[in-house]
């Protein structure tokens, strides 16, 4: 079953609303602009990927 966290950075512009999604033993970050981070085993690293994307 997939589990999603809410938006990573509330108040960001709508074109960059990120979430994390679990797929089996992996977690990855996704953005509404179409960007998708690499699959990670650590949720914290997926969240870091999302923060890095929105700050870029």
TALINKA-V474334 format. One record per residue. N is the residue number from 1. RES is the residue in three letters. PHI is phi in whole degrees, 0 to 359 (none if undefined). Layout:
# TALINKA-V474334
N_RES_PHI / N_RES_PHI
This chain:
# TALINKA-V474334
1_UNK_none / 2_UNK_278 / 3_UNK_230 / 4_UNK_240 / 5_UNK_269 / 6_UNK_287 / 7_UNK_305 / 8_UNK_286 / 9_UNK_227 / 10_UNK_301 / 11_UNK_92 / 12_UNK_289 / 13_UNK_297 / 14_UNK_302 / 15_UNK_287 / 16_UNK_226 / 17_UNK_261 / 18_UNK_260 / 19_UNK_220 / 20_UNK_247 / 21_UNK_231 / 22_UNK_265 / 23_UNK_229 / 24_UNK_63 / 25_UNK_278 / 26_UNK_250 / 27_UNK_229 / 28_UNK_221 / 29_UNK_262 / 30_UNK_227 / 31_UNK_231 / 32_UNK_292 / 33_UNK_280 / 34_UNK_109 / 35_UNK_293 / 36_UNK_219 / 37_UNK_279 / 38_UNK_290 / 39_UNK_290 / 40_UNK_234 / 41_UNK_276 / 42_UNK_260 / 43_UNK_302 / 44_UNK_299 / 45_UNK_289 / 46_UNK_296 / 47_UNK_295 / 48_UNK_297 / 49_UNK_302 / 50_UNK_295 / 51_UNK_296 / 52_UNK_297 / 53_UNK_295 / 54_UNK_288 / 55_UNK_274 / 56_UNK_284
